[in-house]
Amino acid sequence: MNSLDEPGHVLVVDDDARLRRLLQRYLTENGFRVSGAASAVEARRLLDAMMPDALVLDVMMPGESGLDLTESLRAAGSGLPILLLTARGAPDDRIAGLEAGADDYLGKPFEPRELLLRLRALLRRIAPPAPSENDRPVRLGAAEFDPVSGRLEGEGAAHLTGGEAALLTLLARHPNEILSREEIVRALGMDETAERAIDVQVTRLRRKLETDPREPRFLHTVRGRGYVLRPGN
């Protein structure tokens, strides 16, 4: 995706045929190309044949759940942006979706307009960042992160999702500078309620950057203030 003038291609996966058709029609009316699938199995067949720009995925489906599909895609190295739809409103259930690798979530019932705004914000967040004078690769032990490509390179380097790359790019552009959760949410254009999602993304990044995520060398929490990336060998 290059800009919001080219909304891109979205795959909507939901076993509720009425809701799926409604979302397909609404997103199409708002400029997206949209495909639909009624199950994780059908979604996998479509993903084998095409590469959408984003996945809108229901959590509670018969057979393989949306959480299972998300975890499977992430385990296979997919960075496809994923927005989960969940009828479960409890914070722990939503956090479980983020921990599985989703980039955002939306509780049912919801207004289609809210989904559209979340989807646009997600795609804007994971789009290639505008050039910055601070776009220098940063060394993170045996790996190196390039803010321009959003890629982590080096022996054993893990694949980053779009959301993880966006967060790491922001931190890499401000090395050794503490950024508060509020500053991160604002810089990434996220919903103001997304501060807990930042914590989850940091946890996921540590698993990919740190030898011991419980004793981080690079991505540190500064209690009461926020997060800071301290590059080094």
C-alpha atoms as one frame of an Amber mdcrd trajectory, in Angstrom:
protein
   0.000   0.000   0.000   1.385   3.382  -0.995  -1.214   5.805   0.293  -4.717
   6.152   1.637  -5.754   7.118  -1.898  -5.149   3.449  -2.740  -6.918   1.645
   0.124  -5.846  -1.786  -1.081  -7.183  -5.308  -0.799  -8.800  -6.695   2.376
  -9.732 -10.300   3.160 -12.732 -10.505   5.524 -13.036 -13.851   7.339 -16.240
 -14.458   9.319 -18.643 -17.397   9.490 -21.574 -14.952   9.859 -22.591 -14.607
   6.211 -24.778 -11.541   6.812 -22.009  -9.618   8.591 -19.423 -10.727   6.044
 -21.553  -9.465   3.143 -22.246  -6.194   4.966 -18.538  -5.563   5.555 -17.632
  -6.525   2.005 -20.191  -4.084   0.625 -19.273  -1.262   3.019 -15.520  -1.541
   2.490 -15.997  -1.787  -1.278 -18.086   1.395  -1.204 -15.169   3.047   0.578
 -12.612   2.147  -2.062 -11.206  -1.192  -0.929 -11.008  -4.344  -2.964 -12.555
  -7.007  -0.753 -12.560 -10.803  -0.700 -14.520 -12.918   1.765 -14.093 -16.280
   3.459 -16.438 -18.167   5.768 -13.760 -20.122   7.652 -10.057 -20.349   8.392
  -9.790 -23.215   5.917 -11.261 -21.095   3.123  -9.070 -18.169   4.162  -5.947
 -20.329   3.874  -6.899 -21.337   0.324  -7.310 -17.688  -0.634  -4.060 -16.672
   1.066  -2.237 -19.340  -0.934  -3.474 -17.675  -4.118  -3.189 -13.977  -3.264
  -1.620 -11.511  -0.878  -4.124  -9.012   0.549  -3.034  -5.822   2.276  -4.898
  -6.695   5.482  -6.929  -9.436   7.143 -10.142  -8.719   9.076 -10.654 -11.887
  11.074 -13.413 -13.093  13.398 -12.132 -14.808  16.545 -15.036 -17.167  17.254
 -15.423 -19.467  14.261 -16.187 -23.194  14.050 -13.110 -25.359  13.624  -9.925
 -23.324  13.552 -10.499 -20.084  15.447  -9.294 -16.666  14.458  -6.717 -16.787
  17.253  -5.394 -20.110  15.970  -5.133 -18.798  12.428  -3.361 -15.652  13.629
  -0.817 -17.664  15.633  -0.253 -19.991  12.686   0.350 -17.128  10.244   2.781
 -15.450  12.614   4.627 -18.711  13.276   5.050 -19.068   9.503   6.639 -15.594
   9.350   3.688 -13.696   7.890   3.658  -9.952   8.564   0.154  -9.508   7.127
  -1.704  -6.819   9.116  -4.480  -8.494  11.133  -7.489  -6.845  12.751  -9.448
  -9.236  14.957 -13.206  -9.056  15.478 -14.285 -10.437  18.830 -17.570 -10.749
  20.677 -15.551 -11.126  23.838 -15.201  -7.731  25.402 -13.029  -8.594  28.399
  -9.574  -6.964  28.334  -7.857 -10.338  28.862  -9.522 -11.747  25.740  -8.428
  -8.766  23.684  -4.892  -8.990  25.036  -4.865 -12.678  24.052  -5.514 -11.576
  20.476  -2.622  -9.140  20.543  -0.340 -11.745  22.095  -1.306 -14.142  19.303
   0.093 -11.589  16.870  -2.867  -9.413  15.865  -2.178  -5.745  15.187  -5.542
  -4.459  16.423  -8.912  -5.685  17.640 -12.508  -4.496  17.573 -15.290  -5.754
  19.825 -18.665  -6.803  18.477 -21.110  -5.206  17.991 -19.448  -2.313  16.185
 -20.296   0.383  13.690 -18.875  -0.266  10.190 -17.511   3.289  10.275 -15.360
   2.386  13.285 -13.980  -0.661  11.473 -13.140   1.532   8.482 -11.287   4.025
  10.679  -9.388   1.266  12.517  -8.443  -0.396   9.253  -7.201   2.828   7.694
  -5.216   3.649  10.834  -3.671   0.178  10.841  -2.618   0.389   7.202  -1.259
   3.887   7.712   0.725   2.656  10.718   2.402  -0.198   8.867   2.997   1.748
   5.634   6.638   2.542   4.795   7.605   5.488   7.027   8.443   8.861   5.585
  12.203   9.414   5.310  13.910  10.845   8.364  17.389  12.155   9.057  17.519
   9.558  11.837  17.084   6.622   9.429  20.348   4.932  10.327  20.570   1.171
  10.947  20.882   0.293  14.621  22.918  -2.600  15.982  21.050  -4.912  18.361
  23.583  -7.551  19.303  24.049  -9.968  16.414  21.195  -8.365  14.497  20.774
  -5.013  12.789  17.506  -3.155  12.270  17.036  -0.901   9.243  14.325   1.762
   9.836  14.005   2.350   6.080  13.109  -1.235   5.137  11.615  -2.155   8.506
  13.647  -5.358   8.436  15.689  -7.066  11.097  18.796  -8.588   9.506  21.481
 -10.952  10.754  21.948 -14.568  11.666  18.817 -15.915  13.289  16.980 -12.597
  12.947  13.230 -12.945  13.382  10.596 -11.675  10.978   8.706  -8.617  12.236
   5.013  -7.959  11.756   3.987  -4.594  10.351   3.016  -3.325  13.799   6.265
  -4.496  15.372   8.339  -2.914  12.613   6.461   0.391  12.975   7.109   0.470
  16.729  10.766  -0.512  16.377  11.253   2.111  13.641   9.930   4.794  15.973
  12.200   3.692  18.822  15.204   3.323  16.495  14.723   6.904  15.304  15.037
   8.004  18.939  17.821   5.800  20.335  18.531   6.215  24.064  15.500   8.516
  24.330  12.620   7.571  26.624   9.258   7.635  24.830   6.080   7.494  26.880
   3.189   5.256  25.913   1.172   8.360  25.088   3.905   9.627  22.750   4.150
   6.243  21.032   0.379   5.947  20.547   0.252   9.467  19.132   3.258   8.987
  16.841   1.877   5.736  15.426  -1.603   7.171  14.905  -3.195   4.573  17.162
  -6.454   4.805  19.085  -5.992   6.629  22.398  -7.086   3.484  24.258  -4.230
   1.454  22.720  -1.586   1.939  25.414  -1.997  -1.662  26.618  -1.487  -2.796
  23.032   1.905  -1.038  23.073   2.913  -3.102  26.112   2.021  -6.288  24.261
   3.974  -5.232  21.161   7.002  -4.483  23.336   6.753  -7.953  24.879   6.609
  -9.517  21.405   9.579  -7.452  20.224  11.660  -8.509  23.209  11.089 -12.148
  22.336  12.602 -11.424  18.928  15.396  -9.050  19.959  16.615 -10.284  23.317
  18.522 -13.389  24.341  16.636 -13.238  27.653  13.433 -11.170  27.320  13.152
 -11.014  31.119  16.538  -9.246  31.289  16.512  -7.021  28.174  19.745  -5.523
  26.865  18.203  -3.294  24.215  14.497  -2.570  24.752  14.063  -1.254  28.286
  11.110  -0.206  30.422  11.656   2.958  32.447   9.125   2.668  35.243   6.545
   5.423  35.201   8.010   7.012  32.061   7.892   4.652  29.080  10.258   2.707
  26.837  13.740   3.282  25.467  15.827   1.470  22.837  19.533   1.285  23.686
  21.409  -0.166  20.698  24.671  -2.007  21.192  26.733  -5.073  20.324
